[in-house]
Amino acid sequence: MQSLDYFTPPADTSDVDPQATLSSDHPALIDAKQKREFNKLQKRLRREVGNAIIDYQMINEGDRVMVCLSGGKDSYTMLEILRNLQRNAPINFSLVAVNLDQKQPGFPEHVLPEYLDKQGVEYHIVERDTYSVVKEKTPEGKTTCALCSRLRRGSLYGFAEEIGANKIALGHHREDILETLFLNMFFGGNLKAMPPKLLSDDGKNIVIRPLAYCKEADIAEFSRLMAFPIIPCNLCGSQPNMQRQVVKEMLAEWDKKFPGRLESMFKAVTNIAPSQLADRQLFDFEGLEAKQEALLAGRIRAFNVS
């Protein structure tokens, strides 16, 4: 199999692709120190995205990657970093940005096309009135996220097949993965999060999360410095008493009081010991006695031979 080391960014800041850096007159960068800090931040994001791609073999020769662009900081950053890495990759893969216009009232339809045209990015705007369906089907006082997510996912999966995309890139970052882990533990009774790479239930799509190793704070700062035209989600962002927001605040408090805790927690997600949990389908607890007998018999035979 071909090495994926080409996704590793240059070791020297001076080698960072100039097309991906901010212009010298960018208002966010008023001095040389800030420019250096931006380059360090950009390199860190490139390295983390590159490592995730390598670790999970997310992108290969000939892939057509549909980058789901919501207009938020995460998806803008994902698109920019993937384009940055694509410029240096010795293999051929294509990127196509796709935005799902869910017909939310007041949605600024012009923002993304203007931005993407300026950047020279291939893109599609998919119009689906999922907003009306969500508002109609969701009881008063209940959060809309679950139904909205299912409808959005179904629309995007189907469109990926239409445009010949064999990978679907979503902008979930490290904190999203940890938040999902705790939400499932607290309210779902299961131990699962968001995998960096996933095969859809129907087997037609492979979903990748290139930002899986990236910190939300780094993404937020990169987005601010790049001055992305952010579009807020008024459907879910304004809902009161969202459990995800409660968990987000809990993790933020832990990170503040105990630096390094989130890093350790995320490492745990990638370092699972099935024999130390209690899932009978994941580990053969029933067969431990037989395994014990086989081990003891093997030791006795080895002792007699010697």
DOTOR-809541 format. One record per residue (C-alpha): x, z, y; residue number from 1. Coordinates in steps of 0.05 Angstrom, whole numbers. Layout:
% DOTOR-809541
<node X="X" Z="Z" Y="Y" pos="NUM"/>
...
% end
This chain:
% DOTOR-809541
<node X="0" Z="0" Y="0" pos="1"/>
<node X="25" Z="-17" Y="69" pos="2"/>
<node X="51" Z="40" Y="111" pos="3"/>
<node X="7" Z="63" Y="168" pos="4"/>
<node X="65" Z="90" Y="211" pos="5"/>
<node X="50" Z="39" Y="264" pos="6"/>
<node X="-5" Z="85" Y="289" pos="7"/>
<node X="47" Z="137" Y="308" pos="8"/>
<node X="60" Z="133" Y="384" pos="9"/>
<node X="129" Z="122" Y="413" pos="10"/>
<node X="174" Z="183" Y="415" pos="11"/>
<node X="196" Z="171" Y="487" pos="12"/>
<node X="146" Z="178" Y="544" pos="13"/>
<node X="179" Z="118" Y="577" pos="14"/>
<node X="155" Z="75" Y="519" pos="15"/>
<node X="81" Z="90" Y="531" pos="16"/>
<node X="42" Z="26" Y="539" pos="17"/>
<node X="37" Z="15" Y="615" pos="18"/>
<node X="-31" Z="-19" Y="606" pos="19"/>
<node X="-59" Z="47" Y="582" pos="20"/>
<node X="-31" Z="91" Y="637" pos="21"/>
<node X="-63" Z="104" Y="704" pos="22"/>
<node X="-43" Z="62" Y="763" pos="23"/>
<node X="5" Z="93" Y="812" pos="24"/>
<node X="-48" Z="98" Y="866" pos="25"/>
<node X="-100" Z="131" Y="821" pos="26"/>
<node X="-132" Z="188" Y="861" pos="27"/>
<node X="-125" Z="237" Y="804" pos="28"/>
<node X="-49" Z="230" Y="803" pos="29"/>
<node X="-20" Z="248" Y="870" pos="30"/>
<node X="51" Z="264" Y="850" pos="31"/>
<node X="104" Z="251" Y="798" pos="32"/>
<node X="91" Z="317" Y="762" pos="33"/>
<node X="18" Z="300" Y="750" pos="34"/>
<node X="38" Z="231" Y="725" pos="35"/>
<node X="85" Z="264" Y="674" pos="36"/>
<node X="31" Z="312" Y="653" pos="37"/>
<node X="-17" Z="254" Y="643" pos="38"/>
<node X="33" Z="217" Y="601" pos="39"/>
<node X="44" Z="279" Y="558" pos="40"/>
<node X="-32" Z="287" Y="549" pos="41"/>
<node X="-40" Z="214" Y="531" pos="42"/>
<node X="16" Z="217" Y="481" pos="43"/>
<node X="-13" Z="279" Y="449" pos="44"/>
<node X="-81" Z="246" Y="441" pos="45"/>
<node X="-48" Z="183" Y="414" pos="46"/>
<node X="-8" Z="223" Y="364" pos="47"/>
<node X="-68" Z="263" Y="340" pos="48"/>
<node X="-112" Z="202" Y="333" pos="49"/>
<node X="-55" Z="165" Y="299" pos="50"/>
<node X="-44" Z="223" Y="250" pos="51"/>
<node X="-119" Z="225" Y="233" pos="52"/>
<node X="-119" Z="150" Y="220" pos="53"/>
<node X="-58" Z="156" Y="176" pos="54"/>
<node X="-81" Z="218" Y="138" pos="55"/>
<node X="-149" Z="189" Y="121" pos="56"/>
<node X="-131" Z="114" Y="121" pos="57"/>
<node X="-186" Z="101" Y="171" pos="58"/>
<node X="-164" Z="32" Y="194" pos="59"/>
<node X="-133" Z="-24" Y="153" pos="60"/>
<node X="-115" Z="-97" Y="158" pos="61"/>
<node X="-174" Z="-140" Y="178" pos="62"/>
<node X="-222" Z="-83" Y="195" pos="63"/>
<node X="-275" Z="-94" Y="247" pos="64"/>
<node X="-288" Z="-26" Y="279" pos="65"/>
<node X="-353" Z="-13" Y="315" pos="66"/>
<node X="-337" Z="40" Y="368" pos="67"/>
<node X="-401" Z="77" Y="385" pos="68"/>
<node X="-401" Z="87" Y="460" pos="69"/>
<node X="-451" Z="137" Y="488" pos="70"/>
<node X="-424" Z="141" Y="558" pos="71"/>
<node X="-397" Z="212" Y="547" pos="72"/>
<node X="-325" Z="236" Y="553" pos="73"/>
<node X="-312" Z="235" Y="478" pos="74"/>
<node X="-332" Z="163" Y="464" pos="75"/>
<node X="-297" Z="136" Y="526" pos="76"/>
<node X="-233" Z="172" Y="505" pos="77"/>
<node X="-239" Z="146" Y="433" pos="78"/>
<node X="-247" Z="75" Y="457" pos="79"/>
<node X="-187" Z="80" Y="505" pos="80"/>
<node X="-140" Z="112" Y="454" pos="81"/>
<node X="-160" Z="62" Y="399" pos="82"/>
<node X="-148" Z="4" Y="446" pos="83"/>
<node X="-81" Z="35" Y="464" pos="84"/>
<node X="-60" Z="41" Y="392" pos="85"/>
<node X="-86" Z="-29" Y="375" pos="86"/>
<node X="-38" Z="-60" Y="425" pos="87"/>
<node X="22" Z="-35" Y="385" pos="88"/>
<node X="-5" Z="-44" Y="314" pos="89"/>
<node X="29" Z="-98" Y="272" pos="90"/>
<node X="-35" Z="-109" Y="233" pos="91"/>
<node X="-98" Z="-144" Y="257" pos="92"/>
<node X="-161" Z="-104" Y="268" pos="93"/>
<node X="-215" Z="-114" Y="320" pos="94"/>
<node X="-255" Z="-66" Y="362" pos="95"/>
<node X="-326" Z="-77" Y="387" pos="96"/>
<node X="-361" Z="-25" Y="431" pos="97"/>
<node X="-435" Z="-13" Y="418" pos="98"/>
<node X="-482" Z="28" Y="460" pos="99"/>
<node X="-551" Z="48" Y="437" pos="100"/>
<node X="-599" Z="46" Y="496" pos="101"/>
<node X="-653" Z="95" Y="473" pos="102"/>
<node X="-697" Z="82" Y="534" pos="103"/>
<node X="-690" Z="150" Y="564" pos="104"/>
<node X="-722" Z="154" Y="633" pos="105"/>
<node X="-671" Z="145" Y="688" pos="106"/>
<node X="-617" Z="119" Y="642" pos="107"/>
<node X="-568" Z="79" Y="685" pos="108"/>
<node X="-567" Z="14" Y="645" pos="109"/>
<node X="-515" Z="-19" Y="690" pos="110"/>
<node X="-459" Z="32" Y="682" pos="111"/>
<node X="-432" Z="14" Y="613" pos="112"/>
<node X="-436" Z="-62" Y="620" pos="113"/>
<node X="-400" Z="-59" Y="686" pos="114"/>
<node X="-345" Z="-14" Y="658" pos="115"/>
<node X="-336" Z="-55" Y="594" pos="116"/>
<node X="-336" Z="-121" Y="631" pos="117"/>
<node X="-282" Z="-94" Y="677" pos="118"/>
<node X="-241" Z="-71" Y="617" pos="119"/>
<node X="-249" Z="-137" Y="580" pos="120"/>
<node X="-278" Z="-103" Y="519" pos="121"/>
<node X="-325" Z="-139" Y="470" pos="122"/>
<node X="-390" Z="-101" Y="469" pos="123"/>
<node X="-464" Z="-100" Y="452" pos="124"/>
<node X="-521" Z="-60" Y="482" pos="125"/>
<node X="-573" Z="-45" Y="429" pos="126"/>
<node X="-642" Z="-29" Y="457" pos="127"/>
<node X="-685" Z="17" Y="414" pos="128"/>
<node X="-740" Z="61" Y="443" pos="129"/>
<node X="-723" Z="121" Y="400" pos="130"/>
<node X="-737" Z="166" Y="460" pos="131"/>
<node X="-812" Z="157" Y="455" pos="132"/>
<node X="-811" Z="169" Y="380" pos="133"/>
<node X="-771" Z="233" Y="388" pos="134"/>
<node X="-816" Z="261" Y="443" pos="135"/>
<node X="-878" Z="243" Y="404" pos="136"/>
<node X="-855" Z="273" Y="337" pos="137"/>
<node X="-820" Z="336" Y="362" pos="138"/>
<node X="-865" Z="397" Y="370" pos="139"/>
<node X="-863" Z="432" Y="437" pos="140"/>
<node X="-806" Z="481" Y="442" pos="141"/>
<node X="-767" Z="450" Y="384" pos="142"/>
<node X="-700" Z="416" Y="394" pos="143"/>
<node X="-698" Z="340" Y="389" pos="144"/>
<node X="-628" Z="333" Y="362" pos="145"/>
<node X="-642" Z="326" Y="287" pos="146"/>
<node X="-693" Z="270" Y="293" pos="147"/>
<node X="-656" Z="236" Y="350" pos="148"/>
<node X="-592" Z="236" Y="309" pos="149"/>
<node X="-627" Z="206" Y="248" pos="150"/>
<node X="-659" Z="151" Y="288" pos="151"/>
<node X="-595" Z="136" Y="326" pos="152"/>
<node X="-554" Z="135" Y="262" pos="153"/>
<node X="-603" Z="88" Y="227" pos="154"/>
<node X="-602" Z="39" Y="286" pos="155"/>
<node X="-527" Z="39" Y="291" pos="156"/>
<node X="-516" Z="31" Y="216" pos="157"/>
<node X="-562" Z="-28" Y="213" pos="158"/>
<node X="-530" Z="-61" Y="274" pos="159"/>
<node X="-460" Z="-53" Y="245" pos="160"/>
<node X="-481" Z="-96" Y="186" pos="161"/>
<node X="-510" Z="-149" Y="234" pos="162"/>
<node X="-444" Z="-157" Y="271" pos="163"/>
<node X="-399" Z="-153" Y="210" pos="164"/>
<node X="-368" Z="-86" Y="226" pos="165"/>
<node X="-341" Z="-51" Y="164" pos="166"/>
<node X="-322" Z="14" Y="199" pos="167"/>
<node X="-363" Z="56" Y="248" pos="168"/>
<node X="-323" Z="101" Y="295" pos="169"/>
<node X="-357" Z="163" Y="322" pos="170"/>
<node X="-328" Z="207" Y="377" pos="171"/>
<node X="-333" Z="275" Y="345" pos="172"/>
<node X="-273" Z="320" Y="359" pos="173"/>
<node X="-244" Z="384" Y="329" pos="174"/>
<node X="-294" Z="431" Y="361" pos="175"/>
<node X="-353" Z="388" Y="339" pos="176"/>
<node X="-329" Z="395" Y="268" pos="177"/>
<node X="-321" Z="470" Y="273" pos="178"/>
<node X="-388" Z="479" Y="307" pos="179"/>
<node X="-422" Z="440" Y="252" pos="180"/>
<node X="-387" Z="483" Y="200" pos="181"/>
<node X="-415" Z="547" Y="230" pos="182"/>
<node X="-484" Z="518" Y="242" pos="183"/>
<node X="-489" Z="498" Y="169" pos="184"/>
<node X="-465" Z="567" Y="147" pos="185"/>
<node X="-510" Z="606" Y="194" pos="186"/>
<node X="-574" Z="564" Y="188" pos="187"/>
<node X="-566" Z="516" Y="130" pos="188"/>
<node X="-538" Z="560" Y="76" pos="189"/>
<node X="-483" Z="511" Y="58" pos="190"/>
<node X="-409" Z="503" Y="71" pos="191"/>
<node X="-400" Z="434" Y="102" pos="192"/>
<node X="-379" Z="403" Y="167" pos="193"/>
<node X="-364" Z="332" Y="191" pos="194"/>
<node X="-312" Z="296" Y="148" pos="195"/>
<node X="-261" Z="252" Y="185" pos="196"/>
<node X="-283" Z="194" Y="139" pos="197"/>
<node X="-350" Z="185" Y="105" pos="198"/>
<node X="-385" Z="135" Y="61" pos="199"/>
<node X="-459" Z="129" Y="81" pos="200"/>
<node X="-512" Z="147" Y="30" pos="201"/>
<node X="-530" Z="74" Y="19" pos="202"/>
<node X="-457" Z="55" Y="9" pos="203"/>
<node X="-459" Z="1" Y="63" pos="204"/>
<node X="-420" Z="35" Y="118" pos="205"/>
<node X="-356" Z="76" Y="125" pos="206"/>
<node X="-358" Z="124" Y="184" pos="207"/>
<node X="-293" Z="147" Y="215" pos="208"/>
<node X="-279" Z="202" Y="266" pos="209"/>
<node X="-212" Z="185" Y="299" pos="210"/>
<node X="-215" Z="245" Y="346" pos="211"/>
<node X="-221" Z="295" Y="289" pos="212"/>
<node X="-154" Z="327" Y="306" pos="213"/>
<node X="-164" Z="327" Y="382" pos="214"/>
<node X="-182" Z="387" Y="424" pos="215"/>
<node X="-244" Z="381" Y="468" pos="216"/>
<node X="-205" Z="409" Y="528" pos="217"/>
<node X="-153" Z="353" Y="522" pos="218"/>
<node X="-208" Z="301" Y="518" pos="219"/>
<node X="-244" Z="330" Y="578" pos="220"/>
<node X="-179" Z="329" Y="619" pos="221"/>
<node X="-162" Z="259" Y="598" pos="222"/>
<node X="-232" Z="236" Y="616" pos="223"/>
<node X="-226" Z="268" Y="684" pos="224"/>
<node X="-160" Z="236" Y="699" pos="225"/>
<node X="-184" Z="168" Y="676" pos="226"/>
<node X="-246" Z="176" Y="719" pos="227"/>
<node X="-292" Z="149" Y="665" pos="228"/>
<node X="-363" Z="135" Y="691" pos="229"/>
<node X="-397" Z="191" Y="651" pos="230"/>
<node X="-470" Z="184" Y="633" pos="231"/>
<node X="-502" Z="252" Y="616" pos="232"/>
<node X="-551" Z="257" Y="558" pos="233"/>
<node X="-614" Z="284" Y="590" pos="234"/>
<node X="-652" Z="285" Y="524" pos="235"/>
<node X="-611" Z="338" Y="489" pos="236"/>
<node X="-565" Z="367" Y="541" pos="237"/>
<node X="-621" Z="400" Y="580" pos="238"/>
<node X="-654" Z="435" Y="521" pos="239"/>
<node X="-655" Z="511" Y="524" pos="240"/>
<node X="-634" Z="557" Y="467" pos="241"/>
<node X="-596" Z="504" Y="428" pos="242"/>
<node X="-560" Z="538" Y="371" pos="243"/>
<node X="-502" Z="489" Y="376" pos="244"/>
<node X="-491" Z="513" Y="448" pos="245"/>
<node X="-491" Z="585" Y="424" pos="246"/>
<node X="-439" Z="569" Y="371" pos="247"/>
<node X="-398" Z="529" Y="422" pos="248"/>
<node X="-396" Z="590" Y="467" pos="249"/>
<node X="-376" Z="634" Y="409" pos="250"/>
<node X="-318" Z="589" Y="391" pos="251"/>
<node X="-296" Z="584" Y="464" pos="252"/>
<node X="-295" Z="660" Y="469" pos="253"/>
<node X="-254" Z="666" Y="406" pos="254"/>
<node X="-205" Z="614" Y="431" pos="255"/>
<node X="-198" Z="652" Y="496" pos="256"/>
<node X="-188" Z="721" Y="464" pos="257"/>
<node X="-148" Z="698" Y="403" pos="258"/>
<node X="-105" Z="637" Y="418" pos="259"/>
<node X="-91" Z="596" Y="355" pos="260"/>
<node X="-155" Z="618" Y="319" pos="261"/>
<node X="-189" Z="550" Y="324" pos="262"/>
<node X="-126" Z="516" Y="299" pos="263"/>
<node X="-125" Z="562" Y="239" pos="264"/>
<node X="-200" Z="551" Y="227" pos="265"/>
<node X="-193" Z="476" Y="229" pos="266"/>
<node X="-133" Z="480" Y="181" pos="267"/>
<node X="-179" Z="518" Y="133" pos="268"/>
<node X="-228" Z="459" Y="133" pos="269"/>
<node X="-171" Z="415" Y="107" pos="270"/>
<node X="-144" Z="467" Y="58" pos="271"/>
<node X="-200" Z="487" Y="11" pos="272"/>
<node X="-191" Z="527" Y="-53" pos="273"/>
<node X="-253" Z="512" Y="-96" pos="274"/>
<node X="-235" Z="566" Y="-147" pos="275"/>
<node X="-239" Z="619" Y="-92" pos="276"/>
<node X="-310" Z="602" Y="-71" pos="277"/>
<node X="-374" Z="605" Y="-113" pos="278"/>
<node X="-400" Z="534" Y="-121" pos="279"/>
<node X="-412" Z="524" Y="-196" pos="280"/>
<node X="-415" Z="448" Y="-187" pos="281"/>
<node X="-349" Z="446" Y="-151" pos="282"/>
<node X="-311" Z="490" Y="-199" pos="283"/>
<node X="-319" Z="503" Y="-274" pos="284"/>
<node X="-328" Z="579" Y="-276" pos="285"/>
<node X="-363" Z="574" Y="-344" pos="286"/>
<node X="-302" Z="542" Y="-375" pos="287"/>
<node X="-252" Z="596" Y="-353" pos="288"/>
<node X="-253" Z="631" Y="-421" pos="289"/>
<node X="-237" Z="566" Y="-457" pos="290"/>
<node X="-182" Z="552" Y="-407" pos="291"/>
<node X="-154" Z="622" Y="-417" pos="292"/>
<node X="-153" Z="613" Y="-492" pos="293"/>
<node X="-117" Z="546" Y="-485" pos="294"/>
<node X="-64" Z="576" Y="-439" pos="295"/>
<node X="-52" Z="635" Y="-485" pos="296"/>
<node X="-48" Z="590" Y="-546" pos="297"/>
<node X="2" Z="546" Y="-510" pos="298"/>
<node X="46" Z="606" Y="-493" pos="299"/>
<node X="44" Z="631" Y="-565" pos="300"/>
<node X="65" Z="562" Y="-591" pos="301"/>
<node X="122" Z="558" Y="-540" pos="302"/>
<node X="145" Z="628" Y="-560" pos="303"/>
<node X="145" Z="612" Y="-634" pos="304"/>
<node X="184" Z="547" Y="-623" pos="305"/>
<node X="238" Z="583" Y="-584" pos="306"/>
% end
